[in-house]
Amino acid sequence: MHMIIDALEQSWRAWADLGGSLDESGWQRPTRLPGWTVKDVYAHCSGFPAATRAGLAAEEPDGPVTHADAAELLAFMQRPGGIAHEAADQLRDEAVRQATATPAEQLVAQFAEVAPGLIASLRNANLDRRVDYGGFAVVTAAEALRIFTMEAVVHYFDMATALDLAVPGPMAGAPLRATVRLLADTADPVAFVDAATGRGTPSVFPVLR
């Protein structure tokens, strides 16, 4: 359990450091995500620390776990016509709105000030407890943290490439390993094996939208 906490801590510390280093031109740099600036991407992820804290403070959902692990939940979200596809434009518009309305220092504070205290509390938390995920799923806290770590790595790369920073940079090590493992687990296993070993060209990627 502590491995995913270590990975998340490293990831969020990198976000705090990056946000603290940016000037206005850096925040407004366009990313490889069409219609998203660096600040839009940062704003999109800035709610994760507070949301994680709220999820752990809430009562456990009444219902059982709906998805056995993070990979199963991601695959559910990514299915044709699923949540990831239907909500994509809405997520972008909300990120742009939040980035426009929120001073950069407030966004950075989520990772520089909120996240460290949350990480400390996670080390004493029961990560096997059930948590609500977005109002449409129930998973264990540990599996939710796996998704948050993956989000932190993937979107850090979006910002880093826009800012001409090295990748994996501060995401090397535990965060990158956790992300690769989760994405591999999310892919169709037979197609992944065949593609990875050069035994055909099955349509296995992209795993996520």
Salt bridges, closest charged atoms under 4 A:
ASP6 OD1 - ARG123 NH2 2.84
GLU9 OE2 - ARG13 NH2 3.49
GLU9 OE1 - ARG123 NH2 2.76
GLU60 OE1 - ARG130 NH1 3.39
ASP89 OD1 - ARG92 NH1 3.45
ASP93 OD1 - ARG92 NH2 3.17
GLU94 OE2 - ARG97 NH2 2.67
GLU143 OE1 - ARG146 NH1 2.85
GLU151 OE1 - HIS155 NE2 3.15
ASP158 OD1 - ARG32 NE 2.70
ASP158 OD2 - HIS155 ND1 2.97
ASP164 OD2 - ARG29 NH1 3.72
ASP185 OD2 - ARG146 NH2 3.50
